[in-house]
Amino acid sequence: MRYTDETAIMAWELANEPRPMRVAAVESYKKWISETAAYIKSIDQNHLLTIGTEGFMGTEENWDLFKEIHSDKNVDYLTIHIWPKNWGWFKDAPTKESLPVVIQKTTGYIQQHQNIARALNKPLVIEEFGLPRDGHSFDPALSTQLRNEYFGSIFAHWKNSKKTNGAIAGCNFWAFGGISRPIKGQLFWKDGDDFSGDPPQEEQGLNTVFDSDRSTWKVIKQYVKK
């Protein structure tokens, strides 16, 4: 079957977290998005298309640029990624004391992008988000209490959006690790290891949701069923 006819495919994404990186490249960045989106749509009218941005953080902190690139007629929905660790929203490891600040910043980030999505009359997908295990551990045996609370706060935004006919169409946690397990004494992925969902340059198990994380799956299932 041709990919253009494959119903298992939801959308094409131009890139993972494309950025202009500097002000001088903004016009080229916009041109690349416009031309690439138009080309893909010219050969596939059966699927959605999105850019794959992190949002405000991925457009060199330029709200107008984020809105402009997503106003393109060939871009069907908006995306954001939320990475509290990478963005310095907590120090060293998430704690019971720091989590409310992380949730507060996350809520603001989601709401600001949802406002833009509403203005453009397009859906918003919270495409990536994650949080390390308690104590910044990579051990599947240790607690995910803080992660569970964080996931629940994001899923609640999705739920409320659905109830109020808002812009948030869905969300994807990072990442499903299934039956993979970190290798004792080894932080990073090596050829032949199982894939945990975390990229090779990051600690394996950093943001992974394993099949054994029952409390996390309980939170996920709770909102999926609703």
LOKOL-546966 format. One record per residue (C-alpha): chain; residue in one letter; residue number from 1; x, y, z. Coordinates in nm, 4 decimals. Layout:
<nodes>
node ch A	aa a	i NUM	x X	y Y	z Z
...
</nodes>
This chain:
<nodes>
node ch A	aa m	i 1	x 0.0000	y 0.0000	z 0.0000
node ch A	aa r	i 2	x 0.1202	y 0.3504	z -0.0799
node ch A	aa y	i 3	x 0.1862	y 0.5657	z 0.2268
node ch A	aa t	i 4	x -0.0554	y 0.8237	z 0.0878
node ch A	aa d	i 5	x -0.3344	y 0.5646	z 0.1232
node ch A	aa e	i 6	x -0.2270	y 0.4183	z 0.4602
node ch A	aa t	i 7	x -0.4965	y 0.4856	z 0.7208
node ch A	aa a	i 8	x -0.2631	y 0.3918	z 1.0076
node ch A	aa i	i 9	x -0.0722	y 0.7157	z 0.9443
node ch A	aa m	i 10	x -0.2245	y 1.0170	z 1.1191
node ch A	aa a	i 11	x 0.0055	y 1.2942	z 1.0018
node ch A	aa w	i 12	x 0.3345	y 1.3978	z 0.8480
node ch A	aa e	i 13	x 0.5684	y 1.6047	z 1.0622
node ch A	aa l	i 14	x 0.8259	y 1.8264	z 0.8918
node ch A	aa a	i 15	x 1.0937	y 1.7595	z 1.1548
node ch A	aa n	i 16	x 1.1461	y 1.6919	z 1.5216
node ch A	aa e	i 17	x 1.1888	y 2.0292	z 1.6935
node ch A	aa p	i 18	x 1.2991	y 2.2394	z 1.3936
node ch A	aa r	i 19	x 1.4427	y 2.5766	z 1.5002
node ch A	aa p	i 20	x 1.5725	y 2.8822	z 1.3154
node ch A	aa m	i 21	x 1.8529	y 2.8964	z 1.5797
node ch A	aa r	i 22	x 1.9286	y 3.2642	z 1.5084
node ch A	aa v	i 23	x 1.7406	y 3.5757	z 1.4011
node ch A	aa a	i 24	x 1.9226	y 3.5914	z 1.0675
node ch A	aa a	i 25	x 1.7770	y 3.2527	z 0.9706
node ch A	aa v	i 26	x 1.4112	y 3.3281	z 1.0508
node ch A	aa e	i 27	x 1.3098	y 3.4151	z 0.6937
node ch A	aa s	i 28	x 1.4784	y 3.1020	z 0.5581
node ch A	aa y	i 29	x 1.3102	y 2.9008	z 0.8334
node ch A	aa k	i 30	x 0.9661	y 3.0314	z 0.7370
node ch A	aa k	i 31	x 1.0359	y 2.9716	z 0.3671
node ch A	aa w	i 32	x 1.1454	y 2.6128	z 0.4321
node ch A	aa i	i 33	x 0.8302	y 2.5407	z 0.6334
node ch A	aa s	i 34	x 0.5994	y 2.6929	z 0.3734
node ch A	aa e	i 35	x 0.7615	y 2.5233	z 0.0743
node ch A	aa t	i 36	x 0.7992	y 2.1816	z 0.2395
node ch A	aa a	i 37	x 0.4431	y 2.1797	z 0.3746
node ch A	aa a	i 38	x 0.3059	y 2.2770	z 0.0332
node ch A	aa y	i 39	x 0.5084	y 2.0057	z -0.1391
node ch A	aa i	i 40	x 0.3919	y 1.7303	z 0.0973
node ch A	aa k	i 41	x 0.0292	y 1.8381	z 0.0625
node ch A	aa s	i 42	x 0.0674	y 1.8402	z -0.3170
node ch A	aa i	i 43	x 0.1420	y 1.4682	z -0.3147
node ch A	aa d	i 44	x -0.0715	y 1.3610	z -0.0165
node ch A	aa q	i 45	x -0.4140	y 1.5115	z 0.0533
node ch A	aa n	i 46	x -0.5168	y 1.2211	z 0.2761
node ch A	aa h	i 47	x -0.3169	y 1.3012	z 0.5883
node ch A	aa l	i 48	x -0.2710	y 1.5827	z 0.8333
node ch A	aa l	i 49	x 0.0493	y 1.7843	z 0.8448
node ch A	aa t	i 50	x 0.2280	y 1.9591	z 1.1305
node ch A	aa i	i 51	x 0.5640	y 2.1278	z 1.1823
node ch A	aa g	i 52	x 0.6841	y 1.9542	z 1.4989
node ch A	aa t	i 53	x 0.7904	y 2.2591	z 1.7004
node ch A	aa e	i 54	x 0.8446	y 2.2811	z 2.0757
node ch A	aa g	i 55	x 0.6437	y 2.6018	z 2.0752
node ch A	aa f	i 56	x 0.7722	y 2.9312	z 2.2153
node ch A	aa m	i 57	x 1.0990	y 2.7671	z 2.3239
node ch A	aa g	i 58	x 1.1570	y 2.6351	z 1.9725
node ch A	aa t	i 59	x 1.1025	y 2.9612	z 1.7874
node ch A	aa e	i 60	x 1.3793	y 3.1480	z 1.9687
node ch A	aa e	i 61	x 1.1157	y 3.2694	z 2.2191
node ch A	aa n	i 62	x 0.9147	y 3.4533	z 1.9554
node ch A	aa w	i 63	x 0.5364	y 3.4272	z 1.9951
node ch A	aa d	i 64	x 0.4677	y 3.6048	z 1.6670
node ch A	aa l	i 65	x 0.6879	y 3.3611	z 1.4777
node ch A	aa f	i 66	x 0.5160	y 3.0608	z 1.6364
node ch A	aa k	i 67	x 0.1767	y 3.1973	z 1.5348
node ch A	aa e	i 68	x 0.2880	y 3.2926	z 1.1837
node ch A	aa i	i 69	x 0.4337	y 2.9548	z 1.0885
node ch A	aa h	i 70	x 0.1236	y 2.7736	z 1.2130
node ch A	aa s	i 71	x -0.1101	y 3.0030	z 1.0236
node ch A	aa d	i 72	x 0.0131	y 2.8443	z 0.6981
node ch A	aa k	i 73	x -0.2853	y 2.6908	z 0.5150
node ch A	aa n	i 74	x -0.1017	y 2.3583	z 0.4764
node ch A	aa v	i 75	x -0.0296	y 2.3215	z 0.8492
node ch A	aa d	i 76	x -0.3276	y 2.1447	z 1.0063
node ch A	aa y	i 77	x -0.2445	y 2.1606	z 1.3753
node ch A	aa l	i 78	x -0.0017	y 2.3079	z 1.6282
node ch A	aa t	i 79	x 0.2409	y 2.1198	z 1.8519
node ch A	aa i	i 80	x 0.4300	y 2.1936	z 2.1707
node ch A	aa h	i 81	x 0.6908	y 2.0009	z 2.3673
node ch A	aa i	i 82	x 0.7439	y 2.0525	z 2.7408
node ch A	aa w	i 83	x 1.0791	y 1.9638	z 2.9007
node ch A	aa p	i 84	x 1.1090	y 2.0982	z 3.2586
node ch A	aa k	i 85	x 1.4527	y 1.9382	z 3.3112
node ch A	aa n	i 86	x 1.6072	y 2.0726	z 2.9907
node ch A	aa w	i 87	x 1.4587	y 2.4171	z 3.0501
node ch A	aa g	i 88	x 1.5848	y 2.4446	z 3.4078
node ch A	aa w	i 89	x 1.2453	y 2.4490	z 3.5748
node ch A	aa f	i 90	x 1.3897	y 2.2437	z 3.8606
node ch A	aa k	i 91	x 1.7416	y 2.1898	z 3.9923
node ch A	aa d	i 92	x 1.9110	y 1.8476	z 3.9918
node ch A	aa a	i 93	x 1.5943	y 1.6395	z 4.0483
node ch A	aa p	i 94	x 1.2213	y 1.7052	z 4.0745
node ch A	aa t	i 95	x 1.1111	y 1.7257	z 4.4365
node ch A	aa k	i 96	x 0.7863	y 1.7578	z 4.6254
node ch A	aa e	i 97	x 0.8774	y 2.1229	z 4.6855
node ch A	aa s	i 98	x 0.9704	y 2.2057	z 4.3239
node ch A	aa l	i 99	x 0.6843	y 2.0206	z 4.1531
node ch A	aa p	i 100	x 0.4194	y 2.2940	z 4.2103
node ch A	aa v	i 101	x 0.6459	y 2.5444	z 4.0313
node ch A	aa v	i 102	x 0.6994	y 2.2997	z 3.7448
node ch A	aa i	i 103	x 0.3240	y 2.2446	z 3.7134
node ch A	aa q	i 104	x 0.2606	y 2.6198	z 3.7284
node ch A	aa k	i 105	x 0.5095	y 2.6887	z 3.4472
node ch A	aa t	i 106	x 0.3678	y 2.3985	z 3.2451
node ch A	aa t	i 107	x 0.0142	y 2.5273	z 3.2854
node ch A	aa g	i 108	x 0.1148	y 2.8736	z 3.1664
node ch A	aa y	i 109	x 0.3010	y 2.7279	z 2.8687
node ch A	aa i	i 110	x 0.0013	y 2.5190	z 2.7643
node ch A	aa q	i 111	x -0.2507	y 2.7990	z 2.8088
node ch A	aa q	i 112	x -0.0521	y 3.0532	z 2.6080
node ch A	aa h	i 113	x -0.0202	y 2.8139	z 2.3137
node ch A	aa q	i 114	x -0.3832	y 2.7108	z 2.3419
node ch A	aa n	i 115	x -0.4815	y 3.0768	z 2.3070
node ch A	aa i	i 116	x -0.2889	y 3.0966	z 1.9800
node ch A	aa a	i 117	x -0.4464	y 2.7724	z 1.8576
node ch A	aa r	i 118	x -0.7913	y 2.9139	z 1.9283
node ch A	aa a	i 119	x -0.7045	y 3.2327	z 1.7420
node ch A	aa l	i 120	x -0.5979	y 3.0252	z 1.4405
node ch A	aa n	i 121	x -0.8948	y 2.7884	z 1.4795
node ch A	aa k	i 122	x -0.6634	y 2.4883	z 1.4689
node ch A	aa p	i 123	x -0.6085	y 2.1995	z 1.7140
node ch A	aa l	i 124	x -0.3117	y 2.1841	z 1.9510
node ch A	aa v	i 125	x -0.1291	y 1.8628	z 2.0385
node ch A	aa i	i 126	x 0.0933	y 1.8461	z 2.3467
node ch A	aa e	i 127	x 0.3305	y 1.6272	z 2.1524
node ch A	aa e	i 128	x 0.6086	y 1.5558	z 2.4019
node ch A	aa f	i 129	x 0.6403	y 1.5869	z 2.7779
node ch A	aa g	i 130	x 0.8240	y 1.3945	z 3.0443
node ch A	aa l	i 131	x 0.9702	y 1.4007	z 3.3918
node ch A	aa p	i 132	x 1.2427	y 1.1884	z 3.5549
node ch A	aa r	i 133	x 1.1537	y 0.9375	z 3.8238
node ch A	aa d	i 134	x 1.1650	y 1.0478	z 4.1858
node ch A	aa g	i 135	x 1.5213	y 1.1282	z 4.2886
node ch A	aa h	i 136	x 1.6250	y 1.1399	z 3.9206
node ch A	aa s	i 137	x 1.6621	y 0.7613	z 3.9330
node ch A	aa f	i 138	x 1.6743	y 0.5345	z 3.6263
node ch A	aa d	i 139	x 1.5736	y 0.2274	z 3.8277
node ch A	aa p	i 140	x 1.2279	y 0.0930	z 3.7323
node ch A	aa a	i 141	x 1.1853	y -0.0349	z 4.0878
node ch A	aa l	i 142	x 1.1823	y 0.3170	z 4.2352
node ch A	aa s	i 143	x 0.8901	y 0.5579	z 4.2755
node ch A	aa t	i 144	x 0.7200	y 0.7655	z 4.0047
node ch A	aa q	i 145	x 0.4932	y 0.9573	z 4.2421
node ch A	aa l	i 146	x 0.6007	y 1.3022	z 4.1187
node ch A	aa r	i 147	x 0.5845	y 1.1968	z 3.7546
node ch A	aa n	i 148	x 0.2347	y 1.0589	z 3.8097
node ch A	aa e	i 149	x 0.1199	y 1.3909	z 3.9550
node ch A	aa y	i 150	x 0.2821	y 1.5800	z 3.6685
node ch A	aa f	i 151	x 0.1233	y 1.3568	z 3.4040
node ch A	aa g	i 152	x -0.2139	y 1.3955	z 3.5733
node ch A	aa s	i 153	x -0.1877	y 1.7747	z 3.5642
node ch A	aa i	i 154	x -0.1271	y 1.7703	z 3.1869
node ch A	aa f	i 155	x -0.3982	y 1.5129	z 3.1185
node ch A	aa a	i 156	x -0.6361	y 1.7341	z 3.3174
node ch A	aa h	i 157	x -0.5773	y 2.0173	z 3.0689
node ch A	aa w	i 158	x -0.6655	y 1.7785	z 2.7872
node ch A	aa k	i 159	x -0.9779	y 1.6622	z 2.9706
node ch A	aa n	i 160	x -1.0946	y 2.0164	z 3.0453
node ch A	aa s	i 161	x -1.0309	y 2.1179	z 2.6856
node ch A	aa k	i 162	x -1.2459	y 1.8316	z 2.5625
node ch A	aa k	i 163	x -1.5266	y 1.9327	z 2.7996
node ch A	aa t	i 164	x -1.5178	y 2.2991	z 2.6967
node ch A	aa n	i 165	x -1.4595	y 2.2432	z 2.3246
node ch A	aa g	i 166	x -1.1088	y 2.3830	z 2.3600
node ch A	aa a	i 167	x -0.8117	y 2.3531	z 2.1284
node ch A	aa i	i 168	x -0.6176	y 2.0656	z 2.2909
node ch A	aa a	i 169	x -0.6801	y 1.7624	z 2.0711
node ch A	aa g	i 170	x -0.4444	y 1.5184	z 2.2401
node ch A	aa c	i 171	x -0.1189	y 1.4609	z 2.4246
node ch A	aa n	i 172	x 0.1718	y 1.2176	z 2.4043
node ch A	aa f	i 173	x 0.3883	y 1.1402	z 2.7067
node ch A	aa w	i 174	x 0.7560	y 1.0591	z 2.6543
node ch A	aa a	i 175	x 0.8232	y 0.7767	z 2.6388
node ch A	aa f	i 176	x 0.6884	y 0.4236	z 2.6243
node ch A	aa g	i 177	x 0.9658	y 0.1833	z 2.7191
node ch A	aa g	i 178	x 0.7679	y -0.1404	z 2.7443
node ch A	aa i	i 179	x 0.9769	y -0.4372	z 2.8572
node ch A	aa s	i 180	x 1.3126	y -0.2631	z 2.8055
node ch A	aa r	i 181	x 1.5261	y -0.2117	z 3.1163
node ch A	aa p	i 182	x 1.8347	y -0.0002	z 3.1906
node ch A	aa i	i 183	x 2.1575	y -0.2003	z 3.2093
node ch A	aa k	i 184	x 2.3160	y -0.1855	z 3.5512
node ch A	aa g	i 185	x 2.6315	y 0.0259	z 3.5538
node ch A	aa q	i 186	x 2.5654	y 0.1640	z 3.2045
node ch A	aa l	i 187	x 2.3964	y 0.5011	z 3.1521
node ch A	aa f	i 188	x 2.3826	y 0.5365	z 2.7750
node ch A	aa w	i 189	x 2.2517	y 0.3201	z 2.4924
node ch A	aa k	i 190	x 2.4898	y 0.0919	z 2.3042
node ch A	aa d	i 191	x 2.4440	y -0.0995	z 1.9815
node ch A	aa g	i 192	x 2.2322	y -0.4066	z 2.0460
node ch A	aa d	i 193	x 2.0583	y -0.2745	z 2.3592
node ch A	aa d	i 194	x 1.6809	y -0.2623	z 2.3859
node ch A	aa f	i 195	x 1.5193	y 0.0692	z 2.2936
node ch A	aa s	i 196	x 1.3713	y 0.2414	z 2.5978
node ch A	aa g	i 197	x 1.2266	y 0.5462	z 2.4243
node ch A	aa d	i 198	x 1.4977	y 0.7744	z 2.5590
node ch A	aa p	i 199	x 1.7416	y 0.8853	z 2.2859
node ch A	aa p	i 200	x 2.0951	y 0.7372	z 2.2858
node ch A	aa q	i 201	x 2.2559	y 1.0620	z 2.4049
node ch A	aa e	i 202	x 2.0420	y 1.0675	z 2.7203
node ch A	aa e	i 203	x 2.0457	y 0.8338	z 3.0192
node ch A	aa q	i 204	x 1.8388	y 0.5249	z 2.9490
node ch A	aa g	i 205	x 1.5364	y 0.5271	z 3.1752
node ch A	aa l	i 206	x 1.5474	y 0.9042	z 3.2227
node ch A	aa n	i 207	x 1.1892	y 0.9646	z 3.1070
node ch A	aa t	i 208	x 1.0879	y 0.6077	z 3.0253
node ch A	aa v	i 209	x 0.7511	y 0.4664	z 3.1290
node ch A	aa f	i 210	x 0.8105	y 0.0933	z 3.1668
node ch A	aa d	i 211	x 0.5462	y -0.1778	z 3.1529
node ch A	aa s	i 212	x 0.6027	y -0.2275	z 3.5272
node ch A	aa d	i 213	x 0.5126	y 0.1331	z 3.6167
node ch A	aa r	i 214	x 0.1641	y 0.0356	z 3.7261
node ch A	aa s	i 215	x 0.0839	y 0.3548	z 3.9138
node ch A	aa t	i 216	x 0.1678	y 0.5630	z 3.6061
node ch A	aa w	i 217	x -0.0407	y 0.3408	z 3.3804
node ch A	aa k	i 218	x -0.3272	y 0.3806	z 3.6263
node ch A	aa v	i 219	x -0.3143	y 0.7587	z 3.5788
node ch A	aa i	i 220	x -0.2953	y 0.7239	z 3.1997
node ch A	aa k	i 221	x -0.5850	y 0.4774	z 3.1828
node ch A	aa q	i 222	x -0.7937	y 0.6915	z 3.4158
node ch A	aa y	i 223	x -0.7929	y 0.9791	z 3.1679
node ch A	aa v	i 224	x -0.8136	y 0.7680	z 2.8537
node ch A	aa k	i 225	x -1.1314	y 0.6050	z 2.9865
node ch A	aa k	i 226	x -1.2823	y 0.9431	z 3.0661
</nodes>
